[in-house]
Amino acid sequence: SYTVRTIYGVLGIKIWIFIEGE
């Protein structure tokens, strides 16, 4: 579903930024 993809996309970006922050 589109909503699920959007949520996974946002979480993926947040995790990526968090890892980059490390």
mmCIF entry with sequence, helices, sheets and N, C-alpha, C, O atoms, coordinates in Angstrom:
data_MODEL
# 
_entry.id   MODEL 
# 
_entity.id                         1 
_entity.type                       polymer 
_entity.pdbx_number_of_molecules   1 
# 
_entity_poly.entity_id                      1 
_entity_poly.type                           'polypeptide(L)' 
_entity_poly.nstd_linkage                   no 
_entity_poly.nstd_monomer                   no 
_entity_poly.pdbx_seq_one_letter_code       SYTVRTIYGVLGIKIWIFIEGE 
_entity_poly.pdbx_seq_one_letter_code_can   SYTVRTIYGVLGIKIWIFIEGE 
_entity_poly.pdbx_strand_id                 A 
# 
loop_
_entity_poly_seq.entity_id 
_entity_poly_seq.num 
_entity_poly_seq.mon_id 
_entity_poly_seq.hetero 
1 1  SER n 
1 2  TYR n 
1 3  THR n 
1 4  VAL n 
1 5  ARG n 
1 6  THR n 
1 7  ILE n 
1 8  TYR n 
1 9  GLY n 
1 10 VAL n 
1 11 LEU n 
1 12 GLY n 
1 13 ILE n 
1 14 LYS n 
1 15 ILE n 
1 16 TRP n 
1 17 ILE n 
1 18 PHE n 
1 19 ILE n 
1 20 GLU n 
1 21 GLY n 
1 22 GLU n 
# 
_struct_asym.id          A 
_struct_asym.entity_id   1 
# 
_struct_conf.conf_type_id            HELX_P 
_struct_conf.id                      HELX_P1 
_struct_conf.pdbx_PDB_helix_id       AA1 
_struct_conf.beg_label_comp_id       TYR 
_struct_conf.beg_label_asym_id       A 
_struct_conf.beg_label_seq_id        2 
_struct_conf.pdbx_beg_PDB_ins_code   ? 
_struct_conf.end_label_comp_id       GLY 
_struct_conf.end_label_asym_id       A 
_struct_conf.end_label_seq_id        21 
_struct_conf.pdbx_end_PDB_ins_code   ? 
_struct_conf.beg_auth_comp_id        TYR 
_struct_conf.beg_auth_asym_id        A 
_struct_conf.beg_auth_seq_id         2 
_struct_conf.end_auth_comp_id        GLY 
_struct_conf.end_auth_asym_id        A 
_struct_conf.end_auth_seq_id         21 
_struct_conf.pdbx_PDB_helix_class    1 
_struct_conf.details                 ? 
_struct_conf.pdbx_PDB_helix_length   20 
# 
_struct_conf_type.id          HELX_P 
_struct_conf_type.criteria    ? 
_struct_conf_type.reference   ? 
# 
loop_
_atom_site.group_PDB 
_atom_site.id 
_atom_site.type_symbol 
_atom_site.label_atom_id 
_atom_site.label_alt_id 
_atom_site.label_comp_id 
_atom_site.label_asym_id 
_atom_site.label_entity_id 
_atom_site.label_seq_id 
_atom_site.pdbx_PDB_ins_code 
_atom_site.Cartn_x 
_atom_site.Cartn_y 
_atom_site.Cartn_z 
_atom_site.occupancy 
_atom_site.B_iso_or_equiv 
_atom_site.pdbx_formal_charge 
_atom_site.auth_seq_id 
_atom_site.auth_comp_id 
_atom_site.auth_asym_id 
_atom_site.auth_atom_id 
_atom_site.pdbx_PDB_model_num 
ATOM 1  N N  . SER A 1 1  ? 0.841  -1.200 0.000  1.00 0.00 ? 1  SER A N  1 
ATOM 2  C CA . SER A 1 1  ? 0.000  0.000  0.000  1.00 0.00 ? 1  SER A CA 1 
ATOM 3  C C  . SER A 1 1  ? 0.873  1.246  0.000  1.00 0.00 ? 1  SER A C  1 
ATOM 4  O O  . SER A 1 1  ? 1.997  1.234  0.501  1.00 0.00 ? 1  SER A O  1 
ATOM 5  N N  . TYR A 1 2  ? 0.348  2.301  -0.559 1.00 0.00 ? 2  TYR A N  1 
ATOM 6  C CA . TYR A 1 2  ? 1.119  3.545  -0.706 1.00 0.00 ? 2  TYR A CA 1 
ATOM 7  C C  . TYR A 1 2  ? 1.519  4.106  0.651  1.00 0.00 ? 2  TYR A C  1 
ATOM 8  O O  . TYR A 1 2  ? 2.644  4.574  0.826  1.00 0.00 ? 2  TYR A O  1 
ATOM 9  N N  . THR A 1 3  ? 0.591  4.059  1.619  1.00 0.00 ? 3  THR A N  1 
ATOM 10 C CA . THR A 1 3  ? 0.881  4.604  2.957  1.00 0.00 ? 3  THR A CA 1 
ATOM 11 C C  . THR A 1 3  ? 2.045  3.863  3.597  1.00 0.00 ? 3  THR A C  1 
ATOM 12 O O  . THR A 1 3  ? 2.933  4.477  4.187  1.00 0.00 ? 3  THR A O  1 
ATOM 13 N N  . VAL A 1 4  ? 2.035  2.542  3.477  1.00 0.00 ? 4  VAL A N  1 
ATOM 14 C CA . VAL A 1 4  ? 3.111  1.736  4.071  1.00 0.00 ? 4  VAL A CA 1 
ATOM 15 C C  . VAL A 1 4  ? 4.446  2.101  3.431  1.00 0.00 ? 4  VAL A C  1 
ATOM 16 O O  . VAL A 1 4  ? 5.456  2.225  4.124  1.00 0.00 ? 4  VAL A O  1 
ATOM 17 N N  . ARG A 1 5  ? 4.451  2.274  2.100  1.00 0.00 ? 5  ARG A N  1 
ATOM 18 C CA . ARG A 1 5  ? 5.696  2.624  1.404  1.00 0.00 ? 5  ARG A CA 1 
ATOM 19 C C  . ARG A 1 5  ? 6.194  3.973  1.875  1.00 0.00 ? 5  ARG A C  1 
ATOM 20 O O  . ARG A 1 5  ? 7.398  4.171  2.035  1.00 0.00 ? 5  ARG A O  1 
ATOM 21 N N  . THR A 1 6  ? 5.276  4.908  2.100  1.00 0.00 ? 6  THR A N  1 
ATOM 22 C CA . THR A 1 6  ? 5.666  6.238  2.562  1.00 0.00 ? 6  THR A CA 1 
ATOM 23 C C  . THR A 1 6  ? 6.286  6.157  3.946  1.00 0.00 ? 6  THR A C  1 
ATOM 24 O O  . THR A 1 6  ? 7.307  6.792  4.212  1.00 0.00 ? 6  THR A O  1 
ATOM 25 N N  . ILE A 1 7  ? 5.665  5.370  4.838  1.00 0.00 ? 7  ILE A N  1 
ATOM 26 C CA . ILE A 1 7  ? 6.182  5.229  6.204  1.00 0.00 ? 7  ILE A CA 1 
ATOM 27 C C  . ILE A 1 7  ? 7.579  4.602  6.162  1.00 0.00 ? 7  ILE A C  1 
ATOM 28 O O  . ILE A 1 7  ? 8.495  5.075  6.835  1.00 0.00 ? 7  ILE A O  1 
ATOM 29 N N  . TYR A 1 8  ? 7.738  3.536  5.370  1.00 0.00 ? 8  TYR A N  1 
ATOM 30 C CA . TYR A 1 8  ? 9.043  2.878  5.270  1.00 0.00 ? 8  TYR A CA 1 
ATOM 31 C C  . TYR A 1 8  ? 10.068 3.845  4.689  1.00 0.00 ? 8  TYR A C  1 
ATOM 32 O O  . TYR A 1 8  ? 11.232 3.831  5.089  1.00 0.00 ? 8  TYR A O  1 
ATOM 33 N N  . GLY A 1 9  ? 9.645  4.680  3.752  1.00 0.00 ? 9  GLY A N  1 
ATOM 34 C CA . GLY A 1 9  ? 10.551 5.660  3.141  1.00 0.00 ? 9  GLY A CA 1 
ATOM 35 C C  . GLY A 1 9  ? 11.034 6.665  4.173  1.00 0.00 ? 9  GLY A C  1 
ATOM 36 O O  . GLY A 1 9  ? 12.223 6.980  4.226  1.00 0.00 ? 9  GLY A O  1 
ATOM 37 N N  . VAL A 1 10 ? 10.116 7.174  4.997  1.00 0.00 ? 10 VAL A N  1 
ATOM 38 C CA . VAL A 1 10 ? 10.475 8.156  6.024  1.00 0.00 ? 10 VAL A CA 1 
ATOM 39 C C  . VAL A 1 10 ? 11.397 7.517  7.053  1.00 0.00 ? 10 VAL A C  1 
ATOM 40 O O  . VAL A 1 10 ? 12.394 8.112  7.459  1.00 0.00 ? 10 VAL A O  1 
ATOM 41 N N  . LEU A 1 11 ? 11.057 6.299  7.470  1.00 0.00 ? 11 LEU A N  1 
ATOM 42 C CA . LEU A 1 11 ? 11.886 5.600  8.464  1.00 0.00 ? 11 LEU A CA 1 
ATOM 43 C C  . LEU A 1 11 ? 13.269 5.343  7.886  1.00 0.00 ? 11 LEU A C  1 
ATOM 44 O O  . LEU A 1 11 ? 14.274 5.495  8.580  1.00 0.00 ? 11 LEU A O  1 
ATOM 45 N N  . GLY A 1 12 ? 13.321 4.958  6.630  1.00 0.00 ? 12 GLY A N  1 
ATOM 46 C CA . GLY A 1 12 ? 14.604 4.684  5.979  1.00 0.00 ? 12 GLY A CA 1 
ATOM 47 C C  . GLY A 1 12 ? 15.483 5.924  5.964  1.00 0.00 ? 12 GLY A C  1 
ATOM 48 O O  . GLY A 1 12 ? 16.682 5.842  6.229  1.00 0.00 ? 12 GLY A O  1 
ATOM 49 N N  . ILE A 1 13 ? 14.879 7.095  5.648  1.00 0.00 ? 13 ILE A N  1 
ATOM 50 C CA . ILE A 1 13 ? 15.634 8.348  5.614  1.00 0.00 ? 13 ILE A CA 1 
ATOM 51 C C  . ILE A 1 13 ? 16.115 8.701  7.015  1.00 0.00 ? 13 ILE A C  1 
ATOM 52 O O  . ILE A 1 13 ? 17.267 9.097  7.191  1.00 0.00 ? 13 ILE A O  1 
ATOM 53 N N  . LYS A 1 14 ? 15.244 8.562  8.016  1.00 0.00 ? 14 LYS A N  1 
ATOM 54 C CA . LYS A 1 14 ? 15.621 8.877  9.398  1.00 0.00 ? 14 LYS A CA 1 
ATOM 55 C C  . LYS A 1 14 ? 16.769 7.983  9.852  1.00 0.00 ? 14 LYS A C  1 
ATOM 56 O O  . LYS A 1 14 ? 17.726 8.461  10.461 1.00 0.00 ? 14 LYS A O  1 
ATOM 57 N N  . ILE A 1 15 ? 16.676 6.682  9.556  1.00 0.00 ? 15 ILE A N  1 
ATOM 58 C CA . ILE A 1 15 ? 17.735 5.743  9.945  1.00 0.00 ? 15 ILE A CA 1 
ATOM 59 C C  . ILE A 1 15 ? 19.030 6.106  9.221  1.00 0.00 ? 15 ILE A C  1 
ATOM 60 O O  . ILE A 1 15 ? 20.106 6.071  9.818  1.00 0.00 ? 15 ILE A O  1 
ATOM 61 N N  . TRP A 1 16 ? 18.931 6.457  7.924  1.00 0.00 ? 16 TRP A N  1 
ATOM 62 C CA . TRP A 1 16 ? 20.110 6.789  7.138  1.00 0.00 ? 16 TRP A CA 1 
ATOM 63 C C  . TRP A 1 16 ? 20.792 8.026  7.722  1.00 0.00 ? 16 TRP A C  1 
ATOM 64 O O  . TRP A 1 16 ? 22.016 8.058  7.852  1.00 0.00 ? 16 TRP A O  1 
ATOM 65 N N  . ILE A 1 17 ? 20.001 9.048  8.075  1.00 0.00 ? 17 ILE A N  1 
ATOM 66 C CA . ILE A 1 17 ? 20.551 10.267 8.672  1.00 0.00 ? 17 ILE A CA 1 
ATOM 67 C C  . ILE A 1 17 ? 21.180 9.935  10.019 1.00 0.00 ? 17 ILE A C  1 
ATOM 68 O O  . ILE A 1 17 ? 22.238 10.467 10.357 1.00 0.00 ? 17 ILE A O  1 
ATOM 69 N N  . PHE A 1 18 ? 20.534 9.056  10.795 1.00 0.00 ? 18 PHE A N  1 
ATOM 70 C CA . PHE A 1 18 ? 21.056 8.673  12.106 1.00 0.00 ? 18 PHE A CA 1 
ATOM 71 C C  . PHE A 1 18 ? 22.408 7.982  11.950 1.00 0.00 ? 18 PHE A C  1 
ATOM 72 O O  . PHE A 1 18 ? 23.341 8.258  12.703 1.00 0.00 ? 18 PHE A O  1 
ATOM 73 N N  . ILE A 1 19 ? 22.510 7.084  10.971 1.00 0.00 ? 19 ILE A N  1 
ATOM 74 C CA . ILE A 1 19 ? 23.776 6.374  10.734 1.00 0.00 ? 19 ILE A CA 1 
ATOM 75 C C  . ILE A 1 19 ? 24.836 7.370  10.266 1.00 0.00 ? 19 ILE A C  1 
ATOM 76 O O  . ILE A 1 19 ? 25.985 7.305  10.704 1.00 0.00 ? 19 ILE A O  1 
ATOM 77 N N  . GLU A 1 20 ? 24.456 8.286  9.382  1.00 0.00 ? 20 GLU A N  1 
ATOM 78 C CA . GLU A 1 20 ? 25.398 9.291  8.890  1.00 0.00 ? 20 GLU A CA 1 
ATOM 79 C C  . GLU A 1 20 ? 25.864 10.173 10.034 1.00 0.00 ? 20 GLU A C  1 
ATOM 80 O O  . GLU A 1 20 ? 27.000 10.649 10.042 1.00 0.00 ? 20 GLU A O  1 
ATOM 81 N N  . GLY A 1 21 ? 24.969 10.392 11.013 1.00 0.00 ? 21 GLY A N  1 
ATOM 82 C CA . GLY A 1 21 ? 25.303 11.222 12.172 1.00 0.00 ? 21 GLY A CA 1 
ATOM 83 C C  . GLY A 1 21 ? 26.364 10.560 13.035 1.00 0.00 ? 21 GLY A C  1 
ATOM 84 O O  . GLY A 1 21 ? 27.165 11.232 13.685 1.00 0.00 ? 21 GLY A O  1 
ATOM 85 N N  . GLU A 1 22 ? 26.358 9.224  13.032 1.00 0.00 ? 22 GLU A N  1 
ATOM 86 C CA . GLU A 1 22 ? 27.363 8.488  13.807 1.00 0.00 ? 22 GLU A CA 1 
ATOM 87 C C  . GLU A 1 22 ? 28.720 8.672  13.152 1.00 0.00 ? 22 GLU A C  1 
ATOM 88 O O  . GLU A 1 22 ? 29.718 8.138  13.637 1.00 0.00 ? 22 GLU A O  1 
# 
